């Protein structure tokens, strides 16, 4: 699936130094070629060598400066709570659309980052029940009920899942 590959590539570009270097160098080369073309057409007052050098090193220097100072770290600019809340909002939208697999991806991310996120545990159990993963739903709802033993909806879900597993 192309969307997943693009998502993985964008994550790699943000986190893997090898992909960051490729990204920065590619952008610098394109900028250098653009500056060369603009200088040859008379839009920039530089000779070819200066156009290539400035076009290449200015973006590279800016990207390097911003990377060193952490400007591209989404998690650095926004707290982990804000990121998980945004993922949770997206998961709720997907639940309304009944897209269980995609919802579970968002919820699994939240649970990986914040293992005790109770709302994510509950909705994870709901998704797993809809996907006929009774064992996974039972595990999620049991963990949820440890913190919220009097939640009637969760107790009903637990009973439904328990009846499917036995």
KAZIWO-V150015 format. One record per residue. N is the residue number from 1. PSI is psi as a letter, one per 30 degrees, with the letter a starting at -180 (NA if undefined). Layout:
n:N psi:PSI
n:N psi:PSI
//
This chain:
n:1 psi:k
n:2 psi:e
n:3 psi:e
n:4 psi:e
n:5 psi:e
n:6 psi:e
n:7 psi:e
n:8 psi:e
n:9 psi:e
n:10 psi:e
n:11 psi:e
n:12 psi:e
n:13 psi:e
n:14 psi:f
n:15 psi:f
n:16 psi:k
n:17 psi:e
n:18 psi:e
n:19 psi:e
n:20 psi:e
n:21 psi:e
n:22 psi:e
n:23 psi:e
n:24 psi:e
n:25 psi:e
n:26 psi:e
n:27 psi:e
n:28 psi:e
n:29 psi:e
n:30 psi:e
n:31 psi:e
n:32 psi:e
n:33 psi:e
n:34 psi:e
n:35 psi:e
n:36 psi:e
n:37 psi:e
n:38 psi:e
n:39 psi:e
n:40 psi:e
n:41 psi:f
n:42 psi:g
n:43 psi:f
n:44 psi:k
n:45 psi:h
n:46 psi:l
n:47 psi:l
n:48 psi:e
n:49 psi:e
n:50 psi:e
n:51 psi:e
n:52 psi:e
n:53 psi:e
n:54 psi:e
n:55 psi:e
n:56 psi:e
n:57 psi:f
n:58 psi:e
n:59 psi:e
n:60 psi:e
n:61 psi:e
n:62 psi:e
n:63 psi:e
n:64 psi:e
n:65 psi:e
n:66 psi:e
n:67 psi:e
n:68 psi:e
n:69 psi:g
n:70 psi:g
n:71 psi:f
n:72 psi:g
n:73 psi:j
n:74 psi:e
n:75 psi:f
n:76 psi:e
n:77 psi:f
n:78 psi:k
n:79 psi:l
n:80 psi:e
n:81 psi:e
n:82 psi:e
n:83 psi:e
n:84 psi:e
n:85 psi:e
n:86 psi:e
n:87 psi:e
n:88 psi:e
n:89 psi:e
n:90 psi:e
n:91 psi:e
n:92 psi:e
n:93 psi:e
n:94 psi:e
n:95 psi:e
n:96 psi:e
n:97 psi:f
n:98 psi:h
n:99 psi:i
n:100 psi:e
n:101 psi:e
n:102 psi:e
n:103 psi:e
n:104 psi:e
n:105 psi:e
n:106 psi:e
n:107 psi:e
n:108 psi:e
n:109 psi:e
n:110 psi:e
n:111 psi:f
n:112 psi:e
n:113 psi:e
n:114 psi:i
n:115 psi:f
n:116 psi:g
n:117 psi:j
n:118 psi:e
n:119 psi:e
n:120 psi:e
n:121 psi:e
n:122 psi:e
n:123 psi:f
n:124 psi:e
n:125 psi:e
n:126 psi:e
n:127 psi:e
n:128 psi:e
n:129 psi:e
n:130 psi:f
n:131 psi:g
n:132 psi:h
n:133 psi:i
n:134 psi:e
n:135 psi:e
n:136 psi:e
n:137 psi:e
n:138 psi:e
n:139 psi:e
n:140 psi:e
n:141 psi:e
n:142 psi:e
n:143 psi:e
n:144 psi:e
n:145 psi:f
n:146 psi:e
n:147 psi:f
n:148 psi:i
n:149 psi:f
n:150 psi:g
n:151 psi:j
n:152 psi:e
n:153 psi:e
n:154 psi:e
n:155 psi:e
n:156 psi:e
n:157 psi:e
n:158 psi:e
n:159 psi:e
n:160 psi:e
n:161 psi:e
n:162 psi:e
n:163 psi:f
n:164 psi:e
n:165 psi:f
n:166 psi:NA
//
